[in-house]
Amino acid sequence: MPSWKEPSLAQVDPEIAKLIEDEQRLEARTIRLIPSENYASRAVIEASGSLLANKYSEGYARKRYYEGQQIVDAVEELAIARMKQLFSVEHVNVQPYSGSPANLAVYFAFCKPGDTIMGLGLPSGGHLTHGWSVSISGAYFKAVQYGVRESDQRIDMDQVRDLAKQHRPKLLWCGGSAYPRLLDFQAFRDIATEVGAILVADIAHIAGLIAGGVHPSPNLVADVITTTTHKTLRGPRGGMIMCKKEHAAAIDKAVFPGLQGGPHNHTTASIAVAAHEALQPSFKVYAQQVVDNSKALASALFERGYHVTTGGTDNHLALIDLSKQGVPGKVAAKALDRAGIVLNYNSVPFDKRKPFDPSGVRIGTPAITSRGMKEPEMARVAEWMHRVIAKTDDDKTIDAVRGEVEEFCKAFPAPGIPT
Ligand SMILES: *Cc1c(COP(=O)(O)O)cnc(C)c1O
């Protein structure tokens, strides 16, 4: 084995090395409930920290604009082959730098500025890139936003159909970032077909659940599927676009040279590792446990008097409306953070408060499930949350919970963090 003659990060830059160690400690000692976050494995982190970052390889495997691509081509082809197998799709582009650029590439492939597009509105759990006004997708396109019903906070497919027939969008998005229920991909397909729209399923949040077989897949009905690789999929930060063969050329051209330059080859290698991990039988067990935990956590909070929007969850996340408790989401989130329980404040459907100071919090179980926590642990997490939310300005309670949480976390070592 070759050995290093160069100094290490800690020797060269102790300041940054210490901050990375501090982050390791923070992630090890807290209960992380942000549903878009996870713990990537040591193998995934190693690949994404590799020297493949040194390479420039504009283009695609065997069609590059630079020489020296013998290894990089093999890496990219491996990542693509594994993802094709994992998601049962005809074509995969693993080059998007992240989820938002993947979505932007889809617009570039199918739309012209000013075209009409349709997506789930941000206040209903949609993503900025699906046409929200402050995003480029809302600024450069005529964006129509559908929402959830006030009665049950679920996506109103009648409204989706009515709006689609009225506005005839070029492109129809389904998927979101704060929607706790299954998506009816076939119903979206029928509407897209009726109005002649391209149907794009953005599975950024649920990719790992789909890969693990615990959420229906849009692979047979969507024209295009976009995703991140770092959320429930447990890969490095990155994005992917999957599609039917007929759209492959348009998608590839839109990513490069349309939107991006050289691909992040270290990320591509790490995506291949994540796909390899997700193809193991243990990943199905993981995905099922994510959902089981999410349901257990949501119902434990419900039993303590909390309003869980839609009455529960089908996936990895839930939205808790704290209006009944009279505690603003931000106040709860900040107190919980001090107690070692990390989540984000979030608008709830038809929120009467402002987006910067909304009524709810969003919780999710991908990260804590990666540490091996199961249903009994969810009951404890709910109990700690309840103690803190009931006394957000009581330092004694918060310190006590923080101590218990840190002690508890020791029994669940996190992937990717040395102990
Ligand atoms: C997270 C997310 C994205 C964007 O991903 P980034 O990597 O943060 O750019 C896009 N769509 C949905 C639905 C998401 O949840």
Ligand as a Chemical Component Dictionary entry (heavy atoms), coordinates in Angstrom:
data_LIG
# 
_chem_comp.id                   LIG 
_chem_comp.type                 NON-POLYMER 
_chem_comp.pdbx_formal_charge   0 
_chem_comp.three_letter_code    LIG 
# 
loop_
_chem_comp_atom.comp_id 
_chem_comp_atom.atom_id 
_chem_comp_atom.alt_atom_id 
_chem_comp_atom.type_symbol 
_chem_comp_atom.charge 
_chem_comp_atom.model_Cartn_x 
_chem_comp_atom.model_Cartn_y 
_chem_comp_atom.model_Cartn_z 
_chem_comp_atom.pdbx_ordinal 
LIG C1 C1 C 0 -34.554 18.867 -2.082 1  
LIG C2 C2 C 0 -35.423 19.011 -3.279 2  
LIG C3 C3 C 0 -34.951 19.554 -4.486 3  
LIG C4 C4 C 0 -33.663 20.310 -4.621 4  
LIG O1 O1 O 0 -32.546 19.717 -4.279 5  
LIG P1 P1 P 0 -31.207 20.537 -3.972 6  
LIG O2 O2 O 0 -30.206 19.472 -4.054 7  
LIG O3 O3 O 0 -31.388 21.140 -2.630 8  
LIG O4 O4 O 0 -31.042 21.563 -5.035 9  
LIG C5 C5 C 0 -35.787 19.530 -5.589 10 
LIG N1 N1 N 0 -37.020 19.022 -5.497 11 
LIG C6 C6 C 0 -37.520 18.545 -4.352 12 
LIG C7 C7 C 0 -38.912 18.006 -4.330 13 
LIG C8 C8 C 0 -36.747 18.541 -3.208 14 
LIG O5 O5 O 0 -37.254 18.091 -2.048 15 
# 
loop_
_chem_comp_bond.comp_id 
_chem_comp_bond.atom_id_1 
_chem_comp_bond.atom_id_2 
_chem_comp_bond.value_order 
_chem_comp_bond.pdbx_ordinal 
LIG C1 C2 SING 1  
LIG C2 C3 SING 2  
LIG C2 C8 DOUB 3  
LIG C3 C4 SING 4  
LIG C3 C5 DOUB 5  
LIG C4 O1 SING 6  
LIG O1 P1 SING 7  
LIG P1 O2 DOUB 8  
LIG P1 O3 SING 9  
LIG P1 O4 SING 10 
LIG C5 N1 SING 11 
LIG N1 C6 DOUB 12 
LIG C6 C7 SING 13 
LIG C6 C8 SING 14 
LIG C8 O5 SING 15 
# 
